[in-house]
Structure formats: structure tokens, C-alpha cells
């Protein structure tokens, strides 16, 4: 019997079937669909009802193919949410985390509540699009949506509510809001009062692996299917991706690589101290009561947005073509800090990269291949920087780096990451978020004993490509220049 993972990313969604037999996992892509944000006037939204429609199409495909589903779960990106009224109806399409309505919100909130206090209460790194700043921005704007809201549900919680009619908040995603206290394991009422939001807006928090309902009767009648149990997994997709890291040692470093890059390690307790605050690390919930001590890095968004701009002006590249252009470009010609605020919002990314280079006294990249090489080299060097910070903060030494997620299809980035960190990179699996989603469902159903049994099954089921470091002296010199140019030294 199959189980189903809805794995929703910032640009596309997938419905992935999983089957477990003799300790081996088999995957089948049932349905894939775009997840394009929609600009409406000055606002950028998610088309949440289109996502629900595509999820229904996935269930219909399973029905038409005679596939019996034992269970369903959802994972997606973090921080974004929907607001429901007193009748349980959605109040408008959720804002996209790259929408500009949070510009300046973080700084304004710090004027009334110190950043040090917020970090001490949540252990979450400061990013302007965190849920706390989105809600604060809505409150400051006197949003009628917030005024009418009776419930706050994050994206997977909201879609799960559409499927089941049940309202729960899932632990791994709740921690990303910067409103959840990992020490008390409750929503932090002091922070909620600080932003003028009622604690009653928030639902009970459940752990990954909790059964949270089954398909509601009206949906079953609409689609002509039987009721199917629905589980909460690690619903932040990075939480699911980390669950799928095929590590054999308890001490390991990971990089979940896609639109965002998230690098860190898994810990039993949140690391909330002055150094973690100074380094702006985060402690997000994981599977089995663990925490993900990590740092966000802008990731392949830089490349995706550059490609989108080139398409807009009439030049279309495949991603393999972009990699070939990068290989041919001059090495180490210019560097950027991938996390510079100039790169957060949609727009002409190549122009932003050239502008950054000019601001930092570097010759700007002159062609598309040079832009791509600048992005990939800078990402690899930033990975080294964050890996060393992770070791310092966690008091561990890592022999190499596990890379998972769709970004590992970019073999050049994997090669250069190994070169930059001077250690092996173990790349795989690519479908980590979906696999982690499935694994937690199997653990909940007793098919796998625990997360380590799941990781062993994943290691036995999917190939891992090893990238050994090369050209060490050249990358050492490049790293010194990168730190000086970006001001990270």
C-alpha cells in the first residue's frame, strides 16, 4: 500500500507516492504542478486555492490509477500563513514572504522590544519575513484581515485544514514563526502581546508523526474517494529534508539546497546564547523532539531569478546550459555576499549583482556566464563560512558535508562546495523533503522504528555521490578575498 507526500516548494509542488518493502523505499511522482506567486497591485500573494485544486487532482489521479492510499501528509516552505474568520473561512490569499510589506517592520519592533529578548524567548534568527514581523506589519497597517481573524494557520496547516476540517499547528513550522518558545514549548504570549495579536489566534501545537484527522466527508463525496488518514510530519520542508539526511553518525552537518540553502546540524536542545544571537543562527524544530541549529543562506534563488530576467528579455537557458556557461567563465573574478538585502526581492538580479560588485570595488561581471560563475562560487564560499560558524557554535568538527535537495542536480555547485570547504561533500538524495515526509509517516505507523532506522533505509535506497575537494590553494586564496570583499572577516 502507498502513502502520499505533498511536497510544496516555492516554485512548484509535487505529489510523491512512497512504498516501503524489505527496508527499501520506492518513490513515484504522481503529479507535479507550478506554484507561481501572483502580483496584485503592490502585493505579492500565494495562490493557495490553486494549490488545493492541484492536491485534489493528485487524489483523483491516485483514484483513477487504482492506487490505495494508507495516509497523506504535507510539507512546505515556512513563515507564511493564512488567516481565518469566525466561520472558518479564509480571509484573502496569504502574502508571499518576499512581499515588501515587511520592509522596516523588524527595525520598528526592535524599538519597543529588544532583539536580544526576542532571541532569548525563541532562539530564531532574524529575517525580515519571519511571521512575527509579517503580523506586526499587518497590525501597524491596521489590516482589516487581521482585525477579522479568528485563527492563524501556516501554509501546511491551512491546506491540511482544507482537507480535514481540523485546525492544528505543527511543531517544526511553528518554531519558524519567531513566536514559539522552544523552552516552554508553547506560543509565547509576551511576544504576541508585544505585536498586539491575541494568543487565541493560535492553535494547539502537535509533534511530527501525529495523526490529525482524515479527509473530510464533503471532500470524499466531491472526489468519490474513501476517507484517508492525514498526518502532521515535519511540515517545514527543511525539517523533512533534514529527516532524510542519510547520516550514519549522530554528529553531522547538512546543507538543504534549493531556492534557499539551509546549513547546520541536528541538536537535542536549542542553543540559545549570546554567540548564537551574535551569529544570527536559528533553532528550528525537528523530528523526535530535536532541533535544527542552522543558518539561512539565500541559495539558488539568485540563479533562478537571474534566469527569469534573461527569459523576460528574450534569452532562454536551461540550467545545464547555465552550468556550462559558468565553467567557461573566468574563475574568481568577482564575489557577492548571497545574503545581501539587495538580493531578497524579485527583480533584475543580474543588475543587482553588477551593482553589488561596483559598490565593493570589483569589476562587474560582463556576460551571463560570468554572472552564473559569480553566484555559484559565492554560494560555495558562503557555505564554508557558515560551516565553520556551525562548528564553532555547536562545538563539533565535521568530516564532511551532507548536501540534499534539488540543488544537488547542479553538480558544479557540489564540486565547488567540496573545493571551498576542503572536505568531502556527500550529495543525495535530491527528493529529500518528500522522502523525509514519507519517513515520518512510516515511523508514526510503526513501519520504521525511529528516525535512525529511517535514515538507514534512505541510505540503502538512494545513491549518494561523493565529491572530493580539489584545487585547495586556489580556493583558500579565493576565500580570503571573499571574506574581505563581503566584510564577513
LINUR-V731300 format. One record per pair of residues at least 24 apart in sequence whose ideal C-beta (glycine too) atoms are under 6 Angstrom apart, sorted by the first residue. I is the first residue (numbers start at 0). J is the second residue. If there is no record, write none. Layout:
i = (I I)
j = (J J)
This chain:
i = (0 0 1 1 2 2 2 2 3 3 4 4 4 4 5 5 6 6 6 7 9 9 10 14 15 17 19 19 22 23 24 24 29 29 30 30 36 42 43 43 44 44 45 45 47 47 51 58 59 62 68 70 70 70 71 71 72 72 72 72 73 73 73 74 74 74 74 74 75 75 75 77 77 77 78 78 78 78 79 80 80 81 81 82 82 83 84 84 85 90 90 91 96 97 100 101 101 101 101 101 104 104 104 105 108 112 118 120 120 121 122 122 122 122 123 123 124 124 124 129 130 131 131 134 134 135 138 138 151 151 155 162 162 163 163 163 164 165 165 166 167 167 167 167 168 168 169 169 169 170 170 170 171 171 171 171 172 172 173 174 174 175 175 181 205 207 207 207 207 208 208 208 230 230 232 232 233 236 237 238 239 239 239 240 240 240 240 240 241 242 242 242 243 243 243 243 244 244 245 245 245 246 250 251 252 252 253 254 254 255 255 256 256 256 257 257 257 258 258 258 259 260 260 261 261 262 262 262 263 263 263 263 264 264 264 265 266 266 274 275 278 280 286 286 287 292 294 296 296 297 297 297 299 301 302 304 305 305 305 308 308 308 321 322 324 324 324 325 325 325 325 327 328 328 328 331 333 333 333 334 334 334 335 336 337 337 337 359 375 375 379 379 379 380 380 380 382 383 383 384 386 399 399 400 401 402 403 404 405 413 414 417 417 418 418 418 418 419 421 421 423 423 424 425 425 426 427 427 427 427 428)
j = (67 69 66 68 69 70 437 440 68 71 72 433 436 437 54 73 74 432 433 75 76 258 34 57 433 437 441 446 456 460 456 460 57 60 57 60 95 98 95 98 92 95 93 95 92 93 161 222 222 224 227 228 230 440 227 229 230 232 436 440 155 158 159 234 236 239 432 436 154 155 236 172 175 235 128 129 130 175 154 151 153 152 157 144 148 150 147 149 149 144 147 144 128 344 136 127 128 132 133 136 132 135 136 132 135 193 276 180 187 177 181 269 271 282 177 281 279 280 281 177 176 177 178 194 196 194 194 195 200 201 234 214 229 212 215 229 215 211 212 202 202 203 205 211 202 204 205 231 234 204 206 284 233 235 238 284 234 235 204 283 284 235 283 269 231 232 233 286 439 439 442 443 440 443 436 439 286 432 261 285 432 435 436 403 404 431 432 435 291 286 435 438 431 434 435 457 401 403 454 457 458 454 395 401 397 400 401 400 402 403 404 402 404 406 404 405 406 298 299 300 298 296 298 293 295 293 294 385 291 292 293 389 292 389 393 289 290 292 392 392 388 392 439 450 450 393 385 337 381 337 338 342 406 374 374 348 348 349 370 347 348 349 371 411 367 368 371 368 371 372 375 368 368 369 372 477 361 364 373 377 481 484 377 485 377 378 381 484 412 415 415 416 419 419 478 481 416 419 420 487 420 423 425 424 425 426 431 431 429 466 466 466 468 468 469 470 474 474 468 471 465 467 466 463 465 464 461 462 463 464 461)
